[in-house]
Amino acid sequence: MIGAGIAYLVKRSPEARGVLDEVTETQRKVYCTEKSVSMNERYQAHAVGFDPEIRIKLTQRFEWKGEDICIYKGTRYRIIRPYSDEKADGAELTLERERGNAAEPTEEPTPEPTPEPDTDPEGSDP
C-alpha cells in the first residue's frame, strides 16, 4: 500500500457517436488508497496493449458505478480493469494514463535557426 487519497470518478454522457457530438462529464469524489501494480499484472497488460500505471482501492465496492475515467492527483487515467470481490469491502481499479493528457511530459519543439543579419546595413557593393 502506497498511501491514501481522494480520486474523482468521471462518467461521460451521452456517449459520443461522432466528431461533433457534445460530451458532458460528471465527477464524483471518492476516497481511495493507492496501490502499486504487480510485475505480473504489468506484463499481462502489456501483452494485450495496456500500460497500467497504478491501482487504487475504493473504500466501498459500490462506489464504482461503471465510470471509465479516474482523476487522481491531478492526472486523468483510463480505468482499464475494475475488480470487486463479494467478500471484500472495496473495489480495485487499475489505471493507465490517458493518451493526450496535458499532464504528460511533451517534447519541446526545436526552434528554427534564425538567419544571420547582414553586416552591411546599406547593402552597398564593394
SULSULTA-V371373 format. One record per pair of residues at least 4 apart in sequence whose ideal C-beta (glycine too) atoms are under 7 Angstrom apart, sorted by the first residue. I is the first residue (numbers start at 1). J is the second residue. D is the distance in Angstrom with one decimal. If there is no record, write none. Layout:
# SULSULTA-V371373
I,J,D
I,J,D
This chain:
# SULSULTA-V371373
1,33,5.8
1,35,5.9
2,34,4.2
2,35,6.3
2,36,6.1
3,34,5.2
4,33,5.1
5,32,6.0
5,34,6.1
5,72,6.9
5,73,6.7
6,29,6.0
6,31,6.1
7,30,5.5
7,32,4.8
7,56,5.8
7,70,5.4
7,71,6.7
7,72,4.5
8,27,4.4
8,28,6.7
8,29,5.7
8,71,4.2
9,28,5.0
9,30,5.8
9,64,6.8
9,67,4.0
9,70,5.7
10,25,5.2
10,27,5.3
10,67,5.8
10,69,3.7
10,70,6.9
10,71,6.4
11,25,6.9
11,26,5.2
11,67,5.0
12,23,5.3
12,25,5.5
12,68,7.0
13,24,6.0
16,21,4.3
16,23,4.7
17,21,5.5
30,58,5.5
30,63,4.9
31,59,4.9
32,56,4.2
32,57,6.0
32,58,5.3
32,59,6.9
33,56,6.8
33,57,4.7
34,54,6.0
34,56,5.7
35,55,4.3
35,56,6.8
35,57,5.9
36,55,7.0
37,41,5.3
37,42,5.2
37,52,4.6
37,53,6.9
37,54,6.4
37,55,5.6
37,94,6.6
38,42,6.8
39,43,6.3
40,44,6.4
41,45,6.1
41,52,6.4
42,46,6.3
42,52,5.8
43,47,6.6
45,50,4.0
45,51,7.0
45,52,4.8
46,50,6.9
46,51,6.8
50,80,5.0
50,96,5.7
51,96,4.9
52,80,6.3
52,94,5.0
52,95,6.9
52,96,5.4
53,77,6.9
53,95,5.9
53,96,5.6
53,97,5.5
54,95,5.4
55,92,5.6
55,93,6.7
55,94,5.0
55,95,6.9
56,72,6.3
56,93,5.3
56,95,6.7
57,90,4.9
57,92,5.0
58,63,4.5
58,64,6.0
58,90,4.8
58,91,4.8
58,93,7.0
59,90,5.4
60,89,6.8
60,90,6.1
61,84,4.5
61,88,6.5
61,89,6.7
61,90,5.5
61,91,4.3
63,91,6.7
64,82,5.6
64,84,7.0
64,91,4.7
64,93,6.5
67,79,6.5
68,78,6.5
68,79,5.5
69,76,6.2
69,78,6.5
69,79,6.9
70,77,4.8
70,79,5.6
70,93,6.2
70,95,5.6
71,76,5.5
72,77,6.2
72,95,6.9
74,103,6.5
75,97,6.5
75,101,6.6
75,103,4.7
76,98,4.5
76,101,5.2
77,95,3.6
77,96,6.2
77,97,5.8
77,98,6.3
78,95,6.9
78,96,5.4
78,98,5.5
79,93,5.0
79,95,6.1
80,94,5.4
80,95,6.9
80,96,5.2
81,94,3.9
82,91,6.3
82,93,5.4
83,91,6.6
83,92,4.6
84,88,7.0
84,91,4.1
97,101,5.7
97,104,6.5
118,123,6.9
120,124,6.2
